[in-house]
Amino acid sequence: MIRLHVEPSLSAGARVELPADQARYLLTVMRLQTGEAVLLFNGRDGEWRARLAETSKRACVLEVEEQTRAQAGVPDVELVVALVKRAALETIVEKATELGAARVRLVTTRRTNADHTNVARLQAIATEAAEQTERLDVPQILAPEKLERLLDGWDANRQLMFCDEAGDDPQAEWGGAAGRAQPALDALGGNESRSWAILIGPEGGFDPAERARLRELSFVTPVTLGPRILRADTAAISALTLWQAALGDWA
Amino acid sequence: MIRLHVEPSLSAGARVELPADQARYLLTVMRLQTGEAVLLFNGRDGEWRARLAETSKRACVLEVEEQTRAQAGVPDVELVVALVKRAALETIVEKATELGAARVRLVTTRRTNADHTNVARLQAIATEAAEQTERLDVPQILAPEKLERLLDGWDANRQLMFCDEAGDDPQAEWGGAAGRAQPALDALGGNESRSWAILIGPEGGFDPAERARLRELSFVTPVTLGPRILRADTAAISALTLWQAALGDWA
């Protein structure tokens, strides 16, 4: 059944008028007929079955009938990702939604070229992915900020899993190991923290000063993701998978 | 430094003539000059540094100098994947290469529409991904065969991790649980087998008869990948990640 994310409150008997793009999708693309049912969620009121009650050139109104699922959230893990190329960034947002990230923070780093991106488009990708993956909420996509500023204001109660692609390779240009990066499962195993973030760097990796600072922060856990070089999108998916399996709702 | 997969044997002093597409890439796209170095691997002889020795309209010859890495393989895990849509299948082959799958078997299932695909193109995608991920081998992509026939001839010494998207949902149409599907990490933990395969189904899922047969086979381990619905490409990446972290070379 078609699932749609909507803004209005949902309760039995409520009438929800869809914005033009969703109306067009339902009526023109999916050819929904009056009386047919869809599922609605808004991130607050759970999931509800609703029927197409009224259509006209100007409006598409759904009548809400019955709750099908109670509201449920996702674990408190956010993805902090450098502005990588557009296609990879869109993949990351889509997959982070499927994998249950609570929100996605975009950051610029010393080796990031871009400092802006189309956040509204990324938010739309997250919404569509949430509709398809049966989530009851949509992760918020936060506009880019500088990594250094983000770290300055970091809440130390939130652990940060730092996916360090240079790892502990002795030939890597970053040499001053303040702490050995462990395989992600080993590093996460037994950790009691409930609030986490996962940091994924840009295509060119973090620069040595960034890496040194990250390793010195008390809330940072440096991890490795295997012996092969992963693209940023693969690293984001793998890291979220391991976090969900070790500490999240996959257990 | 540029890395290329080549067919000929590699040893100090050997001269390797590149096929036209690689010659064009080196000379026209990357504008490599005579005397500049690249890295070569062939899946048998490790990785070697070589220099551009000779170029003409007809030939591009590299002179092999010194071995930079000894040959090393990947763990013995293969990905068995249903013929999903082209873009998703190409992503899966690229990511399976990054994540160290030994080979990729394409299968058709009862709910697969297509029964053929461009295997040569998928093999080229795997080769390019291997060049970029610093693998020393390229996973073989095997032409599609029927899942039922593959299972008929299966070597029972190879375990099969069955990613069952219907899982143990009591509302799922497959009801006759011959064994409860566990979270993947729990199911893999402590397993001693060295040879594995991971099975990823088509967009529409497996049909009930396929699911029932899979669950009855002694070499099959049914697993779940969390409470949200994953697309086939996400499921393939997550499953390979968890296998590598639990039993492969990420530990």
Interface residues (C-beta under 8 A of the other chain):
Chain A: K95 E98 L99 G100 Q132 T133 E134 R135 P183 A184 L185 D186 T224 L225 G226 P227 R228 I229 L230 R231 T234 I237 S238 T241 L242 Q244 A245 A246 G248 D249 W250 A251
Chain B: K95 E98 L99 G100 Q132 T133 E134 R135 P183 A184 L185 D186 T224 L225 G226 P227 R228 I229 L230 R231 T234 I237 S238 T241 L242 Q244 A245 A246 G248 D249 W250 A251
